[in-house]
């Protein structure tokens, strides 16, 4: 586990690398990541939302099932495939921009 200054420098390095990606690759990667997150939301609604008897007998368990299948699956697929979400890029490229390792126009 890296101490905070080393972790920040690692994020700056990653942000500088993300800032230099081709726009076409970034666009396709963002679309794929959005599709994975959307598929996770669809999975949550079909699995967790279609348990009416569970919702009547134990609403807390239904909410747990709903949450356990949606976002975790979408994020898992996003990380495994190496696609890029906007939120991660915005955070890391902003750090690289603040450290002058990337240009503001790349943000």
Kinemage of the C-alpha trace (Angstrom):
@kinemage 1
@onewidth
@group {chain A} dominant
@subgroup {mainchain}
@vectorlist {calphas} color= white
{ca unk a 1} P 0.000 0.000 0.000
{ca unk a 2} L 1.504 3.316 -1.062
{ca unk a 3} L 1.537 6.351 1.223
{ca unk a 4} L -0.676 9.273 0.101
{ca unk a 5} L 2.044 11.281 -1.716
{ca unk a 6} L 3.080 8.228 -3.732
{ca unk a 7} L -0.543 7.404 -4.503
{ca unk a 8} L -1.105 10.942 -5.730
{ca unk a 9} L 1.963 10.774 -7.963
{ca unk a 10} L 0.707 7.468 -9.369
{ca unk a 11} L -2.646 9.089 -10.146
{ca unk a 12} L -0.853 12.019 -11.821
{ca unk a 13} L 1.146 9.589 -13.954
{ca unk a 14} L -2.035 7.686 -14.902
{ca unk a 15} L -3.814 10.971 -15.669
{ca unk a 16} L -1.005 12.068 -17.973
{ca unk a 17} L -1.273 8.753 -19.822
{ca unk a 18} L -5.067 9.092 -20.102
{ca unk a 19} L -4.705 12.658 -21.382
{ca unk a 20} L -2.658 11.402 -24.324
{ca unk a 21} L -5.199 8.829 -25.513
{ca unk a 22} L -6.602 9.274 -29.010
{ca unk a 23} L -10.068 10.877 -28.942
{ca unk a 24} L -11.531 8.069 -31.070
{ca unk a 25} L -10.251 5.403 -28.648
{ca unk a 26} L -11.553 7.400 -25.696
{ca unk a 27} L -14.983 7.771 -27.323
{ca unk a 28} L -15.358 4.076 -28.108
{ca unk a 29} L -14.036 3.148 -24.671
{ca unk a 30} L -16.528 5.493 -22.989
{ca unk a 31} L -19.417 4.090 -24.997
{ca unk a 32} L -18.454 0.548 -24.042
{ca unk a 33} L -18.119 1.477 -20.363
{ca unk a 34} L -21.549 3.118 -20.469
{ca unk a 35} L -22.996 -0.018 -22.048
{ca unk a 36} L -21.514 -2.152 -19.259
{ca unk a 37} L -22.962 0.126 -16.579
{ca unk a 38} L -26.322 0.120 -18.386
{ca unk a 39} L -26.275 -3.673 -18.600
{ca unk a 40} L -25.592 -3.799 -14.863
{ca unk a 41} L -28.587 -1.532 -14.214
{ca unk a 42} L -30.756 -3.721 -16.451
{ca unk a 43} L -29.583 -6.791 -14.561
{ca unk a 44} L -30.423 -5.134 -11.236
{ca unk a 45} L -33.926 -4.269 -12.396
{ca unk a 46} L -34.650 -7.706 -13.845
{ca unk a 47} L -33.207 -9.718 -10.962
{ca unk a 48} L -33.769 -7.499 -7.923
{ca unk a 49} L -36.898 -5.793 -9.135
{ca unk a 50} L -38.727 -8.967 -10.095
{ca unk a 51} L -38.937 -10.480 -6.638
{ca unk a 52} L -42.388 -9.329 -5.459
{ca unk a 53} L -42.817 -12.109 -2.894
{ca unk a 54} L -39.382 -11.366 -1.466
{ca unk a 55} L -40.259 -7.678 -1.322
{ca unk a 56} L -43.400 -8.437 0.681
{ca unk a 57} L -41.811 -10.862 3.105
{ca unk a 58} L -38.383 -9.247 3.507
{ca unk a 59} L -37.974 -5.828 1.816
{ca unk a 60} L -34.419 -5.415 3.113
{ca unk a 61} L -33.274 -8.599 1.409
{ca unk a 62} L -34.904 -7.489 -1.844
{ca unk a 63} L -32.944 -4.226 -1.703
{ca unk a 64} L -29.758 -6.178 -1.017
{ca unk a 65} L -30.374 -8.436 -4.031
{ca unk a 66} L -31.197 -5.388 -6.159
{ca unk a 67} L -27.962 -3.639 -5.189
{ca unk a 68} L -25.763 -6.724 -5.306
{ca unk a 69} L -26.403 -7.410 -9.004
{ca unk a 70} L -26.427 -3.979 -10.625
{ca unk a 71} L -23.600 -1.541 -10.184
{ca unk a 72} L -21.026 -4.087 -8.980
{ca unk a 73} L -21.476 -6.127 -12.157
{ca unk a 74} L -21.230 -3.054 -14.395
{ca unk a 75} L -18.105 -1.772 -12.650
{ca unk a 76} L -16.550 -5.240 -12.659
{ca unk a 77} L -17.005 -5.516 -16.427
{ca unk a 78} L -15.677 -1.977 -16.921
{ca unk a 79} L -12.513 -2.676 -14.939
{ca unk a 80} L -11.894 -6.082 -16.496
{ca unk a 81} L -12.299 -4.810 -20.048
{ca unk a 82} L -10.091 -1.768 -19.462
{ca unk a 83} L -12.670 0.721 -20.726
{ca unk a 84} L -12.717 4.321 -19.526
{ca unk a 85} L -15.438 5.988 -17.487
{ca unk a 86} L -15.683 9.777 -17.612
{ca unk a 87} L -15.504 10.141 -13.831
{ca unk a 88} L -12.127 8.431 -13.529
{ca unk a 89} L -10.708 10.378 -16.443
{ca unk a 90} L -11.970 13.677 -15.063
{ca unk a 91} L -10.368 13.005 -11.689
{ca unk a 92} L -7.002 11.759 -12.913
{ca unk a 93} L -6.521 14.167 -15.812
{ca unk a 94} L -7.424 17.032 -13.466
{ca unk a 95} L -4.627 15.955 -11.121
{ca unk a 96} L -2.205 15.720 -14.058
{ca unk a 97} L -3.291 19.178 -15.209
{ca unk a 98} L -2.723 20.653 -11.749
{ca unk a 99} L 0.780 19.149 -11.715
{ca unk a 100} L 1.373 20.494 -15.271
{ca unk a 101} L 1.782 17.014 -16.765
{ca unk a 102} L -1.209 17.571 -19.072
{ca unk a 103} L -2.758 20.567 -20.816
{ca unk a 104} L -6.157 21.969 -19.764
{ca unk a 105} L -7.468 21.347 -23.282
{ca unk a 106} L -6.851 17.604 -22.768
{ca unk a 107} L -9.227 17.598 -19.835
